[in-house]
Every structure is written in C-alpha cells, then in structure tokens.
Amino acid sequence: MTAEIVIMNKEAVALAADSAVSLVTGPAENPQKIFTSVNKIFGLSGNHTVAFMIYNNAVFLGIPWEPLITRFGDSLGPAPFPALADYADRFIGFLKTEQELITADIEKQYFSSVIYTYYLSFRQIFQQNALEIIRVQGVISEDQIGDIVAEKINEVYTKITREIGRAHV
C-alpha cells in the first residue's frame, strides 16, 4: 500500500510518499516481494516545477515510470506551461507517441499478456461453472457450455460498460 501526502499553501508545496513497494511475483507459496527504498516522487527539471507521484503500479506497459517521466521532462523545452492541466495533457500525448521506450513490440507483448490474463480468468470461471453443472447433472452439453461462456462474457461486458459510464460522468 502506498501513502502519499501533499501539503500546499500560497507560497509552497510539500510532497511526501512512503518508499516501500510490493511486487506480486515468484512462486505461489511466496508471491510477494517488498522493496523498501523505491522512489515514488519524480520532479521535472528546469523551469517545470511539476512533480509526479506514483501510486499503485510502478510500471506502464512493463516500463518503469522513472525513465518515461525523465524522457517526458527532457522533451518539454525551457518554457513552463501556464497550467498543471497542460502538463497532464502533454504527458498523455507523450505516452501515446513515445516510440523509443514504448515500442510496437512492447505494446504487442503487453497486450498479449493482458489478454492471456483475462483468458485464464475466464477459463477458470467457465471451468468452475461447468464442473458445478457436471456435479449436479453428471454431464454437460455443448449448449450449456456456450450458455455459460455467453453469460459470463455478458456479465463482464456489462460491468465494464457501467464503469466506463461512471468515469465519463
């Protein structure tokens, strides 16, 4: 868990974050590794008095945030932007167009890993539902399998659509 705090007044801003991060990797019996000295605040240099605070995920498409933020800062030039929102818009645009760190191969690999993760989750759900029908009825038909798959995919689709709707409100 990350703890971050921002204290502001008319004259100054103070940022603070804890320095521990937990990674879920490794074998099932010990999947978590904790690092106790990780940077979670990254300031831009020069006339750009803006900082990024990292929360939840230490990487973007498998790339650590630090080199992305550093390269973004290097791309800005000397003149500061008039508003913080300009930095946010420019950073999102940077992430969409950065091709040296975020290559097409990295995007494909990340997309494949996300799809595979969803596939494994769906497969587990399908198997659990199918095994329950087999336990009760002793057998399962292809139509029942199709119904399970359609029902679970529709449930996920409905949930995602609802969340997207909330995000746009």
N, C-alpha and C positions, 0 to 999 in steps of 0.2 A: 504494500500500500504506500502511496506517495502522500506526503504532507507538503503543501505549498502555501505561502502567505505573501500578500502584497500589502504594504502599508504606504499610503500616499498622503501628502498634504500639498499645499500650493507651491512649495519650494523643492520637494524631493520625493523620490520613490525608493522604497527599500523592498527587495525581493529576497525570499529565502525558501529553500527546499531541503528536505532531508537528502541524504546521499546514498541510501540503500535501494537496491533493485532486486527483485526476484525474477528468475527466469525459469520457466517450466520446460525443462529439457531432461534428457537422460532416461534411465530405466524406470519402469513403472513403480518399483519399490522405493525409489528415491528421485522423483522427477524434478524437484525444485533445487535451484542453486541460488544463493544470495550473495550479491556483491555489495560491499559496504562503503565503497568510495566512487560513486558514479556522479558525473556532472549532470544536472537537470536544468541548469540555467545557462543560456548561451546569449551573450550580448553581441550586437553588431558593432562594428568598429567605425572609427572616423566620426563624421557628423551625424551618424544614425544612432541616436540614443534610444534604441529599442532593444528589448531582450525577449528571448523565447524561453518559456518554462515548459518542460516536457513532463507529461503526465500519462500514465497507463502504458503506452507502448514505446519502447526505446528505439524502435526502428520504423522505417517507412519502406515498404516493399523489400524488406530484408536489409535495408541500408541504414546504418546508424544515423540519427538526426544530426550529429555534430558536423560531419563533412557536408551535408546538404545545407545546413544553416550557414556554415562558413562560406561555401561557394555562392550562396544567395547574397550574403553580405558583400562579397567581392564583386558581384555583378551590379551593384547599385549605383556606383559613381559617387562623387563627393557631395552632391546637394541632398539635404534631407527632404523627406516628403512632408506635405502640410498636415497630414492626419494619420493616426495609427491605422485606420481602415485602409489607407493606401498601401501600407506595408503588408497587411493581410492579403489584399487583392493581388499585389505584386508577387507575394510568396506563393500563393496558389497557382498563379500563372507560371511562375518559375518551375514549380513541381510538374506542371503539365508539359513543359517544353524542355526541361533539362535532359540532355541525351548522353552526356559523358558519364555521369554517375548512374542515371536511370536509363539503361539501355533497353532496346526492344527485347533482348534475351532475358533480362531481369524481369521485365513486365510479364513476359510469357511464363517464365518459371514461377513467379509469384501467383499468377492467375491459375496455373495448373495446380499449385499446392492448395490454394483456396478451394478450388472445385473438388479436388480429391478429398479434402477435409469434409466438405459438405456431403460428398458421395458416401464416405464412411459413416457419417452421422445418419444419413437416410437409410443406408443399408442396415444399420443396427436397429433403427426404428421398424423398418419393414420386417426384419427377421423376428423381432420380439412380437409384433402383431401376428405374423404368420404362425409362430410357434404357439401362441395362445389359441388360435383357431384350431390348430392340429391337436393341442391338448384337449380341447373341448369336443371337437368333432371327429378326431382321429385322422382326418385328411383335409387337404386344402385344394381348391380348384384354381385354375389359371385365372378365371374371372374374379375370384376372391382376392388373389394376389394383385390383379390390376386395380381392383377397388381400393385396396389398402394403399397402393402407391399413389393413386389419384387423390385419395382423401388426405394423405399426409402432405403431398405437394401443395394441394389447395390450402391446407392449414398454414403452411409456411408462407405461401404467396400472400394470403390474407393478412397475416401478421406483418410481413414486410411492407405491404401496401399501406396498412394502418400507420406504421411507424413513419413512413415517408410522408404521409399526410400530416402527421403531428409535427414533423420537422419543418414543414412549409407554413405552418400557422403562425 
